[in-house]
Amino acid sequence: MLLIQRASITMLYKGSCHCLAIKFQVEAEEDSEIENCNCSICAMSGYLHLIVPKGSFNLLSGESNLV
């Protein structure tokens, strides 16, 4: 029996909060599970959610806007 293991491809994704005051970058596998948000703002805007480990998250700007 031959087992072939597919290599996972890691991608960098950029995102932001709704008002763009906070910008970030995450590293995740290309085929990660992305979820739709059911809040009214995301539903109207088409925003998607990707949950990643803390070590895969990099805050690019807006630290002073975090509460």
RAWORA-V91027 format. One record per residue. RES is the residue in three letters. PSI is psi in whole degrees, 0 to 359 (999 if undefined). OMEGA is omega in whole degrees, -180 to 180 (999 if undefined). BURIAL is 1 if it has 9 or more other C-alpha atoms within 8 Angstrom, else 0. Layout:
# RAWORA-V91027
((RES | PSI | OMEGA | BURIAL) (RES | PSI | OMEGA | BURIAL))
This chain:
# RAWORA-V91027
((MET | 133 | -180 | 0) (LEU | 123 | 177 | 0) (LEU | 129 | 178 | 0) (ILE | 121 | 179 | 0) (GLN | 124 | -179 | 0) (ARG | 132 | 177 | 0) (ALA | 135 | 178 | 0) (SER | 140 | 180 | 0) (ILE | 124 | 180 | 0) (THR | 135 | -179 | 0) (MET | 157 | 172 | 0) (LEU | 128 | 179 | 0) (TYR | 141 | 176 | 0) (LYS | 147 | 179 | 0) (GLY | 182 | -179 | 0) (SER | 170 | 171 | 1) (CYS | 176 | -176 | 0) (HIS | 322 | -176 | 0) (CYS | 2 | 178 | 0) (LEU | 11 | 179 | 0) (ALA | 335 | -180 | 1) (ILE | 127 | 179 | 1) (LYS | 144 | -176 | 1) (PHE | 169 | 177 | 1) (GLN | 140 | 177 | 1) (VAL | 152 | 175 | 1) (GLU | 126 | -178 | 1) (ALA | 160 | 177 | 1) (GLU | 147 | -178 | 1) (GLU | 325 | -178 | 0) (ASP | 32 | 179 | 0) (SER | 154 | 178 | 0) (GLU | 119 | -180 | 0) (ILE | 136 | -175 | 0) (GLU | 149 | 172 | 0) (ASN | 143 | 175 | 1) (CYS | 144 | -179 | 1) (ASN | 11 | 176 | 0) (CYS | 159 | -174 | 0) (SER | 324 | -179 | 0) (ILE | 312 | -180 | 0) (CYS | 321 | -180 | 1) (ALA | 319 | 179 | 1) (MET | 325 | -176 | 0) (SER | 340 | -177 | 0) (GLY | 21 | 179 | 0) (TYR | 148 | 178 | 0) (LEU | 158 | -178 | 1) (HIS | 135 | 176 | 0) (LEU | 117 | -179 | 0) (ILE | 125 | -177 | 0) (VAL | 159 | 174 | 1) (PRO | 153 | -178 | 0) (LYS | 323 | -179 | 0) (GLY | 345 | 180 | 0) (SER | 3 | -177 | 1) (PHE | 135 | 178 | 1) (ASN | 115 | 178 | 0) (LEU | 121 | -178 | 1) (LEU | 321 | 180 | 0) (SER | 159 | 175 | 0) (GLY | 17 | -179 | 1) (GLU | 324 | -179 | 0) (SER | 346 | 179 | 0) (ASN | 354 | 179 | 0) (LEU | 141 | 179 | 0) (VAL | 999 | 999 | 0))
